[in-house]
Amino acid sequence: MDYIERSYRQRHRQEDLVHFQLAVGETDLDIGVRKERYSDQLVEWVEETIRNCRRPLEDYIERDPDFAKALTPYTVSPNAPLIVKSMAEAGRLAGVGPMAAVAGVISELVGKSIAKRSRDVIVENGGDIYLRTSRIRKVGVFAGDSPLSNRVAIEIRPEQTPLGICTSSGKVGHSLSFGKADAVVVISPSVPLADAVATATGNLVKTISDLERALEFASGIEGVTGVLVIKDDRLAVWGSVKLIPT
């Protein structure tokens, strides 16, 4: 699994950025910033930012432990912190539990904070990416044992960002999936929404015959702008997804 993780992360790293890794609790981020913005002080500040993002969520789960266990949309208290409400709303739209959006919401919160200090930033959290860029970027698609794995990349233009690019797989990684897709990639301006919809879409894919139904489901959710699904040697795509060979 360690090898797969390193291999996967190479798919989104950018040569003109400095990448560094930070782990706080269950959060394990790969972060890219402009070279002139990188410093030891920035790394320390980002680590504290991660802790500050996680703290309200951790405190809420202590008060409402069922929130972290729910596999279907979950109603949170009116005074819940913003991070909790964002996760719950993403889960509601996608029809899944709020924790399906946890990696995406952390990526987005940390990424938005870093974006105040670096014009270009990429934050990857278990395959869920927040991206803001001033130049065209290519984000590779890792799809496990599929023959299409690492064969295509998604081109992202500056005017599309900030953007969430989130991946779910029934075969790769630790995240819960009830499907057997090699990779489901969902694109949305909302990273938690992209995360939750990727999970929900992946749950639908058991065989190649499910690809069309999966695209119909994801494309029908407001806020989703692009979807890519890979199962075995088949690929299905919808929306604002420009694929290029790698």
Backbone bond lengths (Angstrom), bond angles and torsions (degrees), N, CA, C in turn:
res aa  C-N    CA-C-N  psi(-1)  N-CA   C-N-CA  omega(-1)  CA-C   N-CA-C  phi
1 M - - - 1.469 - - 1.528 111.13 -
2 D 1.312 117.66 -35.65 1.459 120.17 177.87 1.528 110.67 -61.25
3 Y 1.335 115.88 -40.30 1.468 119.02 179.94 1.517 110.93 -66.20
4 I 1.344 116.27 -42.77 1.465 119.72 179.06 1.523 110.22 -60.78
5 E 1.308 116.38 -42.84 1.468 120.05 -179.34 1.532 110.79 -59.71
6 R 1.311 117.16 -47.04 1.465 119.37 179.78 1.522 111.12 -64.56
7 S 1.317 116.25 -42.42 1.460 120.58 179.38 1.525 110.55 -60.90
8 Y 1.330 116.25 -43.53 1.455 120.04 -179.10 1.521 111.14 -62.70
9 R 1.296 116.85 -43.60 1.459 119.63 -175.05 1.523 112.87 -66.20
10 Q 1.308 117.12 -23.30 1.457 118.99 176.46 1.521 111.58 -65.12
11 R 1.334 116.80 -20.69 1.472 120.70 -175.01 1.528 112.44 -69.86
12 H 1.310 118.70 -24.75 1.467 119.66 -176.56 1.528 113.43 -114.48
13 R 1.327 117.50 -5.67 1.457 118.83 -178.95 1.523 111.14 -69.96
14 Q 1.327 115.24 144.12 1.460 121.71 -174.60 1.525 110.22 -115.61
15 E 1.329 116.35 133.84 1.464 120.72 -173.50 1.521 113.27 -64.85
16 D 1.326 117.78 -28.32 1.463 119.68 -176.79 1.526 112.79 -87.29
17 L 1.337 116.77 -1.89 1.455 121.03 179.84 1.524 110.38 -110.11
18 V 1.333 115.89 155.29 1.459 121.56 170.69 1.525 107.41 -93.22
19 H 1.347 116.42 124.52 1.456 121.37 179.76 1.520 110.05 -105.46
20 F 1.315 115.72 139.64 1.462 121.16 174.69 1.519 108.24 -143.03
21 Q 1.330 115.68 159.98 1.455 121.14 -175.84 1.533 110.41 -117.81
22 L 1.325 114.12 141.41 1.462 120.79 176.37 1.525 109.08 -137.85
23 A 1.336 116.39 137.01 1.461 121.65 177.34 1.524 109.05 -125.80
24 V 1.323 115.10 125.44 1.463 122.05 176.03 1.525 106.71 -132.16
25 G 1.337 116.35 112.32 1.455 119.32 -175.50 1.514 110.11 59.53
26 E 1.340 116.64 -130.25 1.465 121.06 179.42 1.524 112.30 -81.02
27 T 1.317 117.69 -9.03 1.467 121.81 -178.20 1.525 110.11 -82.98
28 D 1.327 116.44 122.02 1.469 122.72 -178.92 1.527 107.64 -129.41
29 L 1.328 116.23 103.09 1.461 121.09 -172.25 1.516 112.96 -108.09
30 D 1.328 115.09 142.98 1.453 122.31 165.81 1.530 105.72 -111.18
31 I 1.317 116.41 122.78 1.467 121.97 -169.80 1.518 110.25 -123.69
32 G 1.322 116.43 132.64 1.456 121.52 175.89 1.519 110.66 -118.80
33 V 1.334 116.75 133.19 1.466 122.59 177.96 1.523 108.70 -134.57
34 R 1.307 116.56 165.06 1.465 121.06 176.35 1.534 109.54 -61.67
35 K 1.322 115.32 142.34 1.462 119.91 -172.94 1.520 112.75 -58.10
36 E 1.330 116.69 -38.19 1.464 118.93 -177.19 1.525 112.26 -73.56
37 R 1.329 116.79 -12.81 1.464 120.49 179.16 1.524 113.20 -93.86
38 Y 1.321 115.72 -13.63 1.466 119.16 -176.11 1.525 111.54 -74.73
39 S 1.330 116.28 137.94 1.466 122.69 174.32 1.518 108.55 -163.16
40 D 1.316 116.32 163.49 1.463 120.23 175.56 1.522 111.01 -60.85
41 Q 1.320 115.61 -34.62 1.466 119.95 179.82 1.538 110.67 -66.86
42 L 1.338 115.51 -37.34 1.467 118.74 177.85 1.526 110.10 -63.88
43 V 1.320 116.99 -44.12 1.463 120.85 179.98 1.526 110.27 -59.26
44 E 1.323 117.40 -44.00 1.464 121.06 179.31 1.532 110.65 -63.28
45 W 1.325 115.41 -40.51 1.464 119.82 179.75 1.529 110.93 -66.42
46 V 1.333 117.42 -40.29 1.467 120.71 179.35 1.524 110.26 -65.21
47 E 1.324 117.21 -39.95 1.463 119.77 179.04 1.529 110.56 -61.55
48 E 1.316 117.03 -41.87 1.460 120.40 177.64 1.531 110.75 -67.33
49 T 1.330 116.31 -35.30 1.460 120.72 176.80 1.522 110.69 -61.86
50 I 1.321 117.04 -42.29 1.463 121.35 177.93 1.531 109.80 -59.63
51 R 1.325 116.47 -45.97 1.469 120.27 -179.75 1.525 110.55 -61.62
52 N 1.328 116.15 -41.15 1.460 119.99 -179.71 1.528 111.68 -67.02
53 C 1.339 117.17 -32.52 1.464 120.65 177.70 1.529 110.97 -70.97
54 R 1.319 115.85 -39.06 1.460 120.60 -176.76 1.526 113.35 -74.63
55 R 1.323 117.03 -31.71 1.466 120.84 -169.77 1.532 113.54 -57.66
56 P 1.338 119.75 -48.08 1.471 118.69 179.86 1.525 112.35 -62.10
57 L 1.332 117.22 -35.04 1.462 120.63 178.31 1.524 110.79 -67.85
58 E 1.315 116.71 -45.40 1.461 120.57 179.19 1.531 111.14 -61.50
59 D 1.331 115.97 -42.28 1.468 119.93 179.49 1.526 111.04 -63.85
60 Y 1.341 116.44 -39.75 1.462 119.79 -178.99 1.528 110.76 -67.02
61 I 1.344 116.80 -41.56 1.468 120.15 -179.59 1.523 110.90 -63.52
62 E 1.320 117.22 -33.20 1.472 120.17 175.86 1.528 110.84 -61.55
63 R 1.338 116.00 -38.26 1.460 120.59 -179.25 1.527 112.15 -80.52
64 D 1.335 116.63 -29.14 1.463 121.77 -174.73 1.526 108.94 -136.87
65 P 1.331 118.09 73.36 1.465 121.19 -173.91 1.524 114.00 -62.70
66 D 1.332 118.33 -22.74 1.463 120.31 179.31 1.528 111.60 -65.71
67 F 1.319 116.60 -23.72 1.470 120.88 177.72 1.524 110.69 -56.64
68 A 1.319 116.33 -41.76 1.464 120.79 -176.43 1.522 112.57 -78.39
69 K 1.326 117.81 -13.58 1.466 121.54 -177.51 1.525 112.98 -100.20
70 A 1.324 116.71 -15.96 1.462 120.50 -172.42 1.533 111.71 -66.23
71 L 1.325 116.69 133.70 1.461 122.41 176.22 1.525 111.50 -107.81
72 T 1.324 116.40 1.93 1.459 122.97 176.29 1.527 107.78 -129.51
73 P 1.345 118.48 166.44 1.471 120.32 -178.84 1.522 111.87 -50.38
74 Y 1.340 115.19 139.85 1.455 121.63 -170.19 1.523 109.68 -129.70
75 T 1.326 115.64 133.76 1.463 121.07 178.85 1.521 109.65 -87.62
76 V 1.331 116.29 124.74 1.461 120.86 -178.78 1.523 109.46 -102.44
77 S 1.303 115.92 165.34 1.463 120.36 -178.42 1.527 110.37 -69.01
78 P 1.339 117.10 151.61 1.464 120.48 -178.66 1.526 113.92 -59.46
79 N 1.317 117.16 -27.89 1.466 120.45 -177.99 1.540 111.98 -97.45
80 A 1.312 116.78 17.44 1.468 120.46 178.47 1.527 109.91 -64.27
81 P 1.339 118.28 148.71 1.469 120.67 178.94 1.522 111.21 -65.98
82 L 1.323 115.60 161.53 1.460 121.68 -175.02 1.525 112.24 -57.09
83 I 1.322 117.88 -41.18 1.455 120.24 -178.26 1.521 110.81 -60.93
84 V 1.311 116.90 -38.74 1.466 121.95 179.35 1.523 110.41 -68.23
85 K 1.331 116.70 -44.04 1.461 120.21 179.41 1.531 111.04 -64.35
86 S 1.327 117.02 -37.38 1.468 120.68 178.82 1.529 110.72 -64.10
87 M 1.327 115.91 -42.84 1.460 119.94 178.38 1.529 111.52 -65.61
88 A 1.322 116.38 -42.12 1.456 120.33 -179.18 1.528 111.00 -65.00
89 E 1.327 117.08 -40.32 1.466 120.39 179.76 1.523 110.83 -67.41
90 A 1.330 117.50 -41.93 1.466 120.40 177.40 1.525 110.61 -61.93
91 G 1.327 116.29 -42.20 1.453 120.10 177.59 1.521 112.25 -64.09
92 R 1.333 116.44 -38.50 1.470 120.10 178.94 1.524 110.83 -63.23
93 L 1.321 116.94 -46.06 1.467 120.47 -178.58 1.527 111.86 -64.79
94 A 1.341 115.89 -34.81 1.461 120.06 -177.46 1.530 113.17 -90.07
95 G 1.346 116.11 -14.61 1.453 119.54 -179.31 1.511 114.04 79.77
96 V 1.331 116.79 28.39 1.469 121.62 -179.58 1.524 109.36 -130.78
97 G 1.326 116.31 176.09 1.450 120.70 177.91 1.516 112.14 -70.90
98 P 1.326 118.12 156.73 1.463 121.75 -175.23 1.523 114.25 -63.90
99 M 1.334 118.41 -28.86 1.459 120.07 -178.68 1.522 112.22 -68.12
100 A 1.326 117.79 -12.50 1.465 120.94 174.49 1.521 111.25 -65.34
101 A 1.328 116.91 -14.57 1.466 121.49 -178.27 1.518 112.49 -108.73
102 V 1.323 118.64 5.95 1.465 119.61 -171.39 1.518 112.46 -66.66
103 A 1.323 118.11 -43.65 1.469 119.31 -179.56 1.519 110.55 -65.46
104 G 1.326 116.58 -40.56 1.456 120.24 -179.63 1.517 113.18 -65.69
105 V 1.331 116.61 -41.42 1.465 118.35 -177.73 1.524 111.13 -69.08
106 I 1.333 117.84 -35.66 1.470 120.18 176.41 1.522 109.67 -66.20
107 S 1.330 117.39 -43.74 1.463 120.60 177.29 1.525 111.25 -56.48
108 E 1.331 115.54 -43.96 1.460 119.77 -177.05 1.522 111.60 -68.14
109 L 1.306 117.82 -46.65 1.464 120.44 -178.40 1.522 111.69 -63.48
110 V 1.331 116.64 -44.64 1.458 120.20 178.58 1.527 110.27 -67.15
111 G 1.329 116.21 -42.86 1.460 120.16 -179.56 1.518 113.11 -61.73
112 K 1.318 116.98 -42.80 1.468 120.23 179.08 1.526 111.30 -64.21
113 S 1.312 116.29 -36.22 1.464 119.18 177.71 1.528 110.62 -65.95
114 I 1.336 116.45 -45.77 1.463 120.14 -179.42 1.522 110.84 -66.07
115 A 1.326 117.43 -32.87 1.469 121.63 -178.17 1.526 112.12 -61.67
116 K 1.316 117.28 -18.38 1.465 120.13 176.24 1.517 111.33 -74.77
117 R 1.347 116.43 -14.25 1.455 121.23 -177.36 1.531 112.72 -117.65
118 S 1.323 117.00 -17.07 1.463 120.82 -179.26 1.521 108.91 -138.40
119 R 1.329 116.79 124.96 1.464 120.63 -177.41 1.528 111.28 -63.69
120 D 1.321 116.40 -33.55 1.459 121.63 175.98 1.523 108.25 -110.74
121 V 1.326 116.56 129.88 1.468 120.64 179.18 1.517 109.32 -151.58
122 I 1.314 115.61 140.31 1.452 121.81 173.14 1.518 107.81 -134.56
123 V 1.324 115.81 128.41 1.467 121.90 178.78 1.519 107.57 -124.23
124 E 1.329 116.45 119.01 1.469 121.94 -179.62 1.518 109.53 -114.07
125 N 1.314 115.20 130.98 1.468 121.83 -176.54 1.526 107.85 -134.58
126 G 1.340 116.79 92.52 1.457 120.00 179.12 1.508 113.75 62.75
127 G 1.329 117.27 35.54 1.458 121.02 179.92 1.514 114.33 92.38
128 D 1.322 117.00 0.36 1.468 121.72 179.65 1.526 108.85 -109.74
129 I 1.322 115.49 121.54 1.465 121.59 -166.96 1.521 112.48 -118.02
130 Y 1.330 115.10 135.25 1.466 123.06 162.80 1.522 106.39 -103.84
131 L 1.325 116.41 129.87 1.466 120.82 -177.83 1.518 110.90 -134.72
132 R 1.326 115.17 128.83 1.461 121.03 166.30 1.522 106.56 -129.41
133 T 1.328 116.28 132.34 1.457 119.03 -172.84 1.522 111.94 -144.96
134 S 1.333 114.65 152.59 1.465 121.85 175.82 1.529 110.79 -106.46
135 R 1.334 117.19 4.02 1.454 121.65 179.50 1.526 109.34 -144.27
136 I 1.315 117.07 164.91 1.461 121.23 178.84 1.526 109.54 -64.82
137 R 1.314 116.06 132.83 1.463 122.38 179.58 1.527 110.21 -120.47
138 K 1.324 115.34 154.21 1.452 121.93 174.13 1.529 108.14 -121.18
139 V 1.313 116.35 124.14 1.457 122.11 179.35 1.521 108.15 -112.84
140 G 1.328 117.03 113.28 1.454 121.40 -177.62 1.515 112.28 -71.77
141 V 1.339 115.73 155.47 1.458 122.02 -177.79 1.524 109.09 -112.69
142 F 1.344 115.70 115.22 1.464 122.14 176.40 1.519 108.19 -95.67
143 A 1.336 116.69 124.19 1.462 121.10 -175.60 1.526 111.46 -129.57
144 G 1.321 115.88 42.36 1.458 120.47 174.25 1.512 113.29 59.08
145 D 1.331 116.32 -126.72 1.463 122.21 -176.42 1.520 113.63 -87.33
146 S 1.323 117.68 -1.07 1.463 119.85 178.73 1.527 110.56 -60.81
147 P 1.334 118.53 141.21 1.461 120.29 176.25 1.529 113.06 -63.59
148 L 1.335 116.64 -12.73 1.460 120.93 177.90 1.527 112.35 -89.68
149 S 1.329 117.21 -5.63 1.458 120.88 -179.23 1.518 111.14 -62.13
150 N 1.338 115.06 131.23 1.475 122.41 179.79 1.529 112.99 63.02
151 R 1.324 116.94 17.58 1.469 120.35 179.34 1.514 112.56 -99.66
152 V 1.334 116.94 -19.28 1.457 120.98 -179.61 1.525 109.74 -131.51
153 A 1.326 114.79 156.82 1.463 121.85 174.67 1.518 108.35 -133.38
154 I 1.317 115.35 157.76 1.471 121.29 176.31 1.520 107.86 -101.38
155 E 1.318 115.73 126.62 1.463 120.30 177.63 1.530 109.47 -87.81
156 I 1.322 115.77 128.80 1.463 122.17 -179.78 1.523 108.62 -118.66
157 R 1.329 115.69 126.57 1.455 121.28 179.36 1.533 110.42 -97.34
158 P 1.340 117.75 152.25 1.468 120.75 -175.96 1.526 113.92 -53.45
159 E 1.345 116.33 -39.46 1.458 119.40 -176.06 1.530 112.76 -68.64
160 Q 1.330 117.52 -13.96 1.464 120.95 176.29 1.526 112.60 -80.81
161 T 1.308 116.63 -16.85 1.460 120.39 -172.25 1.528 111.72 -101.32
162 P 1.367 116.72 159.76 1.464 128.39 5.51 1.527 111.78 -68.95
163 L 1.337 114.40 147.98 1.455 120.12 -169.04 1.523 110.48 -148.42
164 G 1.342 115.25 148.31 1.448 121.18 171.76 1.512 110.23 -102.40
165 I 1.329 116.41 133.79 1.461 122.83 177.17 1.525 105.85 -129.23
166 C 1.322 117.42 103.43 1.463 120.67 -170.24 1.528 111.44 -120.40
167 T 1.331 115.23 140.59 1.455 122.19 -175.23 1.518 110.99 -121.34
168 S 1.331 115.65 136.44 1.454 122.40 172.21 1.520 108.03 -125.76
169 S 1.327 116.02 147.90 1.456 120.59 179.14 1.514 109.91 -145.01
170 G 1.319 115.86 141.55 1.449 120.50 175.15 1.515 112.27 -86.95
171 K 1.341 116.36 -1.20 1.460 120.54 -174.58 1.527 113.63 -125.54
172 V 1.335 117.97 -18.42 1.460 121.56 -174.83 1.520 109.25 -125.17
173 G 1.324 116.43 138.15 1.459 120.20 173.00 1.515 113.16 93.02
174 H 1.343 114.78 177.61 1.472 122.26 -173.96 1.518 112.43 -97.07
175 S 1.317 118.97 -15.12 1.460 121.10 -174.20 1.522 111.07 -66.23
176 L 1.340 115.62 144.78 1.460 121.22 -179.11 1.517 110.54 -69.90
177 S 1.337 116.49 128.35 1.456 122.44 174.10 1.514 108.02 -142.78
178 F 1.337 115.77 138.05 1.455 121.27 178.25 1.525 111.20 -98.14
179 G 1.330 117.02 4.14 1.456 121.13 -179.56 1.510 112.14 -107.90
180 K 1.337 114.53 -173.27 1.457 121.05 -177.90 1.528 111.23 -130.38
181 A 1.322 116.70 27.10 1.458 120.26 177.03 1.523 109.65 -69.13
182 D 1.324 116.40 144.56 1.461 119.93 173.53 1.520 110.01 -73.69
183 A 1.324 116.92 -36.59 1.465 121.07 175.46 1.517 109.94 -162.76
184 V 1.316 115.10 136.57 1.470 122.37 168.94 1.514 106.49 -123.92
185 V 1.329 116.51 121.48 1.460 121.39 179.15 1.527 107.98 -114.68
186 V 1.323 115.95 125.93 1.471 121.38 178.56 1.516 109.09 -119.74
187 I 1.318 115.76 135.97 1.458 122.41 -179.63 1.525 109.51 -114.31
188 S 1.334 115.52 133.67 1.462 120.91 179.44 1.521 109.06 -161.28
189 P 1.332 118.17 149.19 1.464 119.45 172.15 1.522 112.29 -60.00
190 S 1.342 117.23 -22.92 1.458 122.20 177.59 1.522 108.93 -98.53
191 V 1.330 117.41 114.85 1.465 120.14 -178.93 1.527 111.76 -67.61
192 P 1.353 119.66 -43.92 1.467 117.75 177.42 1.523 112.87 -60.97
193 L 1.328 117.50 -35.88 1.465 119.42 177.74 1.526 110.28 -66.35
194 A 1.333 117.38 -44.92 1.463 120.57 178.19 1.522 110.68 -58.83
195 D 1.318 117.00 -39.42 1.457 122.52 -179.90 1.529 110.60 -63.97
196 A 1.324 116.36 -51.28 1.463 120.76 -178.06 1.526 111.51 -64.33
197 V 1.327 117.19 -41.62 1.471 120.09 -179.46 1.525 111.20 -68.73
198 A 1.328 117.44 -35.00 1.464 119.82 176.24 1.523 110.27 -61.16
199 T 1.326 116.56 -43.07 1.466 120.57 177.45 1.519 111.19 -62.60
200 A 1.334 116.78 -48.62 1.466 121.13 -178.00 1.523 111.35 -63.34
201 T 1.321 116.79 -40.07 1.467 120.60 179.89 1.523 110.65 -68.02
202 G 1.324 116.04 -42.25 1.458 119.95 177.93 1.514 112.61 -60.69
203 N 1.328 116.69 -33.40 1.467 120.43 179.02 1.524 112.46 -62.14
204 L 1.331 116.87 -24.35 1.462 121.58 -175.90 1.522 113.27 -83.59
205 V 1.316 116.54 -17.09 1.467 120.17 -171.40 1.527 110.78 -95.73
206 K 1.334 115.64 105.92 1.465 121.56 174.63 1.529 110.67 -107.04
207 T 1.347 116.02 -37.86 1.458 121.82 -179.99 1.529 108.87 -136.30
208 I 1.320 116.05 173.13 1.464 121.37 178.98 1.526 111.38 -58.95
209 S 1.314 117.20 -31.24 1.467 120.73 -178.66 1.523 112.62 -66.24
210 D 1.338 117.71 -11.94 1.470 121.38 -179.12 1.527 113.13 -88.92
211 L 1.330 118.14 -5.04 1.463 120.55 -173.76 1.528 112.25 -60.54
212 E 1.307 117.25 -45.95 1.473 119.71 -177.68 1.524 111.01 -63.91
213 R 1.322 116.48 -43.24 1.473 120.30 179.42 1.523 110.86 -62.85
214 A 1.328 116.47 -38.22 1.462 120.39 179.52 1.519 111.17 -64.65
215 L 1.338 116.56 -42.75 1.469 119.90 178.07 1.521 111.04 -63.88
216 E 1.312 117.16 -41.87 1.469 120.99 179.95 1.528 110.66 -61.41
217 F 1.314 115.90 -40.96 1.463 120.06 179.53 1.527 111.19 -63.61
218 A 1.329 116.59 -54.23 1.465 120.29 -175.16 1.522 112.03 -65.14
219 S 1.322 116.57 -40.65 1.467 119.95 -177.93 1.515 112.44 -68.62
220 G 1.337 117.23 -17.59 1.459 120.56 -179.80 1.517 113.97 -85.91
221 I 1.318 117.63 -1.20 1.468 121.23 -178.88 1.524 109.42 -95.07
222 E 1.314 116.01 121.88 1.462 121.18 -178.61 1.527 110.54 -62.02
223 G 1.320 115.11 131.46 1.454 120.42 -178.87 1.512 113.06 105.96
224 V 1.329 117.20 -18.44 1.465 121.36 176.12 1.529 108.71 -84.33
225 T 1.328 116.75 128.47 1.466 120.24 -177.83 1.526 113.68 -111.13
226 G 1.332 117.41 -13.83 1.452 119.29 179.20 1.516 111.43 -162.24
227 V 1.342 116.19 148.86 1.461 121.64 -179.30 1.526 109.10 -142.96
228 L 1.326 115.60 138.03 1.464 123.05 173.96 1.522 107.87 -132.67
229 V 1.337 116.97 129.22 1.464 121.23 179.44 1.527 108.50 -127.40
230 I 1.330 115.78 130.25 1.463 121.79 177.29 1.523 109.12 -121.38
231 K 1.331 114.92 126.63 1.468 121.75 175.31 1.527 107.74 -136.29
232 D 1.306 116.23 116.66 1.460 122.11 -177.21 1.533 109.81 57.04
233 D 1.341 117.91 -119.27 1.466 120.08 -178.29 1.523 112.32 -104.00
234 R 1.336 116.55 19.28 1.463 121.36 -178.75 1.532 110.56 -114.52
235 L 1.308 114.38 147.68 1.468 121.84 -179.29 1.513 108.41 -134.59
236 A 1.315 116.40 135.41 1.466 122.08 176.65 1.523 108.27 -129.50
237 V 1.317 116.32 141.05 1.460 119.26 -174.61 1.522 110.29 -142.74
238 W 1.342 115.38 148.22 1.471 122.08 177.56 1.516 109.23 -145.27
239 G 1.329 115.94 146.57 1.462 121.10 169.82 1.510 114.18 84.15
240 S 1.326 115.36 -152.99 1.471 122.48 -173.64 1.524 110.51 -83.27
241 V 1.325 115.77 69.72 1.461 122.19 179.47 1.528 107.71 -127.14
242 K 1.314 116.97 107.21 1.459 120.93 176.57 1.516 108.05 -97.44
243 L 1.344 115.24 110.67 1.470 120.77 -179.24 1.522 110.13 -93.60
244 I 1.323 115.15 138.65 1.455 121.56 176.24 1.529 108.02 -132.67
245 P 1.334 117.71 147.26 1.473 119.85 179.54 1.525 111.30 -71.78
246 T 1.322 116.36 151.97 1.459 120.90 176.34 1.528 109.60 -116.43
